[in-house]
Amino acid sequence: MKRLSFIVILCFLLSGLLVLPGCGKVQGQKGEAGENDKTAGSAMNSLLVYCGAGLKKPVEEIGAAYQAKTGIKVTYTFGGSAQLSSQILLTRQGDVYLPGDIAELKPLKEKKLVVWEKNIVYHIPVLAVPRGNPAGIQKLADLGRPGVKVALGDPQANPIGKVADRLLQESGLLEKVDKNVVVRTPTANELIVYLTTKQVDAAIVWEENCQGAKGEVELIPVPELKDYIKTVPVAVLGCSKKKEQARKLAEFMASPSAYKIWAKWGYKPVNQ
């Protein structure tokens, strides 16, 4: 009888030990859920912006100002506008989009992925050369001279490449100049690198991108380029799960305080 009582007590104690780890596990599960809630809260308090690489510097500064004002974190994906449009179409993720040309919104609009948009600044194309103009470039036709090394944007990847090809085609110079093209860059910013390192003699670039390379590049007046100015929009994406927050950020990018930052980087607002 005593032996039976001992066995019963022993079983009871063992069952208690088995329950204790279970209790610990339940507490751990609560902790994990709390961490998940925290992560979800952080995700809801952030916005993803797709942005043409040529717009990187002003957009990052505007995003930092918005974050300081609202506490909402702004994250970015930079690249060529065509690449970004394809990424948005494929992933159906993100909140705000700033391509280098309003035309880049067309494929997204066709899929109803743009729910709000506003034109904010101009992209102004220019003919630029390295400091000192080593090849003596004076006009657009000089890009076709033998021995001149030219850098252009990739027309399949960015608006500045499309602008350059269209300009040269309509000027009857594309075939000649194309023979002198040594690089087609996927982003507008890379054209400035080729100029400042004097790897090329000339490039058709956005005027605003030359702002950060003052003293390293020179601009050659080309009257024809005034007909190829592009408009940069900001758009709220239809795939955004935070459309109200996204629109507030987009509107901030077209606010007076944001326009001061755009101007600092050489951009001209559409409302002037």
C-alpha positions as CSV (number, residue, x, y, z in Angstrom):
1,M,0.0,0.0,0.0
2,K,2.8,2.3,0.9
3,R,4.5,1.4,-2.3
4,L,1.4,2.2,-4.3
5,S,1.1,5.6,-2.6
6,F,4.7,6.3,-3.4
7,I,4.2,5.5,-7.0
8,V,1.1,7.8,-7.2
9,I,3.0,10.7,-5.6
10,L,6.0,10.1,-7.9
11,C,3.7,10.2,-11.0
12,F,2.1,13.4,-9.8
13,L,5.5,15.1,-9.4
14,L,6.6,13.9,-12.8
15,S,3.5,15.2,-14.4
16,G,4.1,18.6,-12.8
17,L,7.6,18.7,-14.2
18,L,6.3,17.9,-17.6
19,V,3.8,20.8,-17.4
20,L,6.5,23.4,-16.4
21,P,8.3,23.4,-19.8
22,G,4.9,23.8,-21.4
23,C,4.2,26.9,-19.3
24,G,7.6,28.3,-20.3
25,K,6.8,27.6,-23.9
26,V,3.5,29.5,-23.7
27,Q,5.3,32.5,-22.3
28,G,7.8,32.3,-25.1
29,Q,5.0,32.2,-27.6
30,K,3.5,35.3,-26.1
31,G,6.9,37.0,-26.4
32,E,7.2,35.9,-30.1
33,A,3.8,37.3,-30.8
34,G,4.8,40.5,-29.2
35,E,7.8,40.7,-31.4
36,N,5.7,40.0,-34.4
37,D,3.3,42.8,-33.4
38,K,6.2,45.1,-33.1
39,T,7.6,44.2,-36.5
40,A,4.1,44.6,-38.1
41,G,3.8,48.0,-36.4
42,S,7.2,49.0,-37.9
43,A,6.1,47.9,-41.3
44,M,2.9,49.9,-41.1
45,N,5.0,53.0,-40.0
46,S,7.2,53.0,-43.1
47,L,6.7,53.7,-46.8
48,L,8.6,52.3,-49.8
49,V,9.5,54.7,-52.6
50,Y,10.6,53.7,-56.1
51,C,12.7,56.5,-57.6
52,G,14.7,57.1,-60.8
53,A,18.4,57.0,-59.9
54,G,18.9,60.5,-61.3
55,L,16.6,61.9,-58.6
56,K,18.3,60.1,-55.7
57,K,19.9,63.1,-53.9
58,P,16.9,65.4,-53.6
59,V,14.5,62.6,-52.9
60,E,16.5,61.2,-50.1
61,E,16.8,64.7,-48.5
62,I,13.0,65.3,-48.9
63,G,12.3,61.8,-47.4
64,A,14.6,62.6,-44.4
65,A,12.7,65.8,-43.9
66,Y,9.4,64.0,-44.0
67,Q,10.6,61.3,-41.6
68,A,11.8,64.0,-39.2
69,K,8.4,65.7,-39.4
70,T,6.1,62.7,-39.1
71,G,8.1,59.8,-37.7
72,I,7.3,57.7,-40.7
73,K,10.3,55.9,-42.1
74,V,10.9,56.3,-45.9
75,T,12.8,53.5,-47.6
76,Y,13.9,53.5,-51.3
77,T,14.5,51.4,-54.4
78,F,16.6,53.4,-56.9
79,G,17.3,52.4,-60.5
80,G,16.5,53.0,-64.2
81,S,12.8,54.0,-64.6
82,A,12.0,51.2,-67.0
83,Q,13.5,48.7,-64.6
84,L,11.5,50.1,-61.7
85,S,8.2,50.1,-63.7
86,S,8.8,46.4,-64.5
87,Q,9.6,45.7,-60.8
88,I,6.3,47.3,-59.7
89,L,4.3,45.4,-62.3
90,L,5.9,42.2,-61.2
91,T,5.9,42.5,-57.4
92,R,2.8,44.7,-56.9
93,Q,4.5,46.2,-53.9
94,G,5.5,49.7,-52.9
95,D,3.7,53.0,-52.1
96,V,5.1,55.9,-54.1
97,Y,6.9,56.2,-57.5
98,L,9.0,59.0,-59.0
99,P,10.2,58.1,-62.5
100,G,12.4,60.3,-64.6
101,D,9.6,61.0,-67.1
102,I,5.8,61.0,-66.8
103,A,5.7,58.6,-69.8
104,E,7.1,55.9,-67.6
105,L,3.7,55.8,-65.7
106,K,1.8,54.6,-68.8
107,P,2.3,50.8,-68.3
108,L,1.3,51.2,-64.7
109,K,-1.8,53.2,-65.5
110,E,-2.8,50.5,-68.0
111,K,-2.8,48.0,-65.1
112,K,-4.6,50.5,-62.8
113,L,-1.5,50.8,-60.6
114,V,-1.6,54.6,-60.3
115,V,-4.3,56.1,-58.1
116,W,-3.0,59.6,-57.7
117,E,-0.3,61.7,-59.5
118,K,1.2,65.2,-59.7
119,N,3.8,66.7,-61.9
120,I,6.5,68.3,-59.7
121,V,9.8,69.2,-61.5
122,Y,11.4,69.3,-64.9
123,H,14.2,67.1,-66.2
124,I,16.3,69.3,-68.6
125,P,18.6,67.6,-71.1
126,V,22.0,69.2,-71.8
127,L,25.2,68.4,-73.7
128,A,28.0,68.1,-71.2
129,V,31.8,67.7,-71.5
130,P,34.6,67.1,-69.0
131,R,36.4,70.2,-67.5
132,G,38.5,71.9,-70.2
133,N,36.5,70.3,-73.0
134,P,39.5,68.2,-74.3
135,A,37.8,67.2,-77.5
136,G,36.7,70.8,-78.4
137,I,33.0,70.0,-78.6
138,Q,31.0,73.1,-79.7
139,K,27.8,71.7,-81.2
140,L,25.7,68.5,-81.4
141,A,27.2,67.5,-84.7
142,D,30.7,67.3,-83.1
143,L,29.6,64.1,-81.4
144,G,29.9,62.4,-84.8
145,R,33.5,63.5,-85.4
146,P,36.1,60.7,-85.8
147,G,37.7,59.8,-82.5
148,V,35.2,61.5,-80.2
149,K,34.2,59.2,-77.3
150,V,30.5,59.6,-76.4
151,A,28.4,58.3,-73.4
152,L,24.7,58.0,-73.7
153,G,21.9,56.5,-71.5
154,D,20.4,53.2,-72.4
155,P,17.1,54.0,-74.1
156,Q,15.7,50.7,-72.8
157,A,16.5,51.6,-69.2
158,N,16.1,55.4,-68.7
159,P,14.4,58.5,-70.1
160,I,17.7,60.3,-70.8
161,G,18.7,57.5,-73.2
162,K,15.4,57.8,-75.0
163,V,15.8,61.6,-75.2
164,A,19.3,61.3,-76.6
165,D,18.4,58.8,-79.3
166,R,15.3,60.7,-80.3
167,L,17.2,64.0,-80.5
168,L,20.0,62.5,-82.6
169,Q,17.5,60.6,-84.8
170,E,15.5,63.7,-85.5
171,S,18.7,65.7,-86.1
172,G,19.9,63.1,-88.7
173,L,23.0,62.4,-86.5
174,L,22.2,59.1,-84.8
175,E,24.1,56.8,-87.3
176,K,27.2,58.9,-87.1
177,V,27.2,59.4,-83.4
178,D,26.3,55.8,-82.6
179,K,29.7,54.8,-84.0
180,N,31.3,56.9,-81.3
181,V,29.3,55.7,-78.4
182,V,31.6,53.8,-76.0
183,V,29.0,53.2,-73.3
184,R,25.3,53.1,-72.7
185,T,24.6,53.5,-69.0
186,P,21.6,52.0,-67.2
187,T,21.2,55.1,-65.0
188,A,21.6,58.8,-65.6
189,N,24.0,59.2,-62.7
190,E,26.6,57.0,-64.3
191,L,26.9,59.4,-67.2
192,I,28.3,62.0,-64.8
193,V,30.9,59.5,-63.5
194,Y,32.2,58.9,-67.1
195,L,32.5,62.7,-67.6
196,T,34.2,63.5,-64.3
197,T,36.7,60.7,-64.8
198,K,37.3,61.9,-68.4
199,Q,36.6,58.4,-69.8
200,V,34.5,60.1,-72.5
201,D,34.6,63.4,-74.3
202,A,30.9,64.2,-74.1
203,A,27.5,63.0,-72.9
204,I,23.8,64.0,-73.1
205,V,22.7,64.2,-69.5
206,W,20.2,65.9,-67.2
207,E,21.2,69.4,-66.3
208,E,20.3,68.7,-62.6
209,N,22.7,65.8,-62.4
210,C,25.6,68.2,-63.2
211,Q,24.8,70.2,-60.0
212,G,26.9,67.9,-57.9
213,A,29.8,68.0,-60.3
214,K,30.3,71.7,-60.6
215,G,33.8,72.5,-61.7
216,E,34.2,69.0,-63.1
217,V,31.9,69.3,-66.1
218,E,31.0,72.1,-68.6
219,L,27.8,72.6,-70.5
220,I,27.7,73.2,-74.2
221,P,24.7,75.3,-75.4
222,V,22.5,73.2,-77.7
223,P,19.3,75.1,-78.6
224,E,17.6,72.0,-80.0
225,L,17.5,70.4,-76.5
226,K,14.9,72.8,-75.2
227,D,12.3,70.8,-77.1
228,Y,13.1,67.6,-75.2
229,I,12.5,68.7,-71.6
230,K,10.7,66.0,-69.6
231,T,8.4,66.3,-66.6
232,V,9.0,64.3,-63.4
233,P,5.8,63.2,-61.6
234,V,5.2,61.7,-58.2
235,A,2.6,58.9,-58.1
236,V,0.8,56.9,-55.4
237,L,0.7,53.2,-56.4
238,G,-2.5,51.3,-56.5
239,C,-0.7,48.3,-54.9
240,S,0.0,50.3,-51.7
241,K,-1.6,49.1,-48.6
242,K,-1.2,52.5,-47.0
243,K,-2.6,54.8,-49.7
244,E,-3.5,57.6,-47.3
245,Q,0.0,57.7,-45.9
246,A,1.5,57.4,-49.3
247,R,-0.5,60.3,-50.6
248,K,0.6,62.5,-47.7
249,L,4.2,61.7,-48.6
250,A,3.6,62.4,-52.3
251,E,1.9,65.7,-51.5
252,F,4.9,66.6,-49.3
253,M,7.2,66.1,-52.2
254,A,5.4,68.9,-54.0
255,S,5.2,71.2,-51.0
256,P,7.0,74.6,-50.6
257,S,9.5,73.1,-48.2
258,A,10.3,70.3,-50.6
259,Y,10.6,72.7,-53.6
260,K,13.4,74.4,-51.7
261,I,15.3,71.1,-51.7
262,W,14.5,70.5,-55.4
263,A,15.9,74.0,-56.2
264,K,19.0,73.3,-54.1
265,W,19.8,70.4,-56.4
266,G,19.1,72.4,-59.6
267,Y,15.5,71.3,-60.4
268,K,13.0,73.7,-61.7
269,P,9.4,73.2,-60.4
270,V,6.5,72.9,-62.8
271,N,4.6,75.6,-61.0
272,Q,7.1,78.3,-62.0
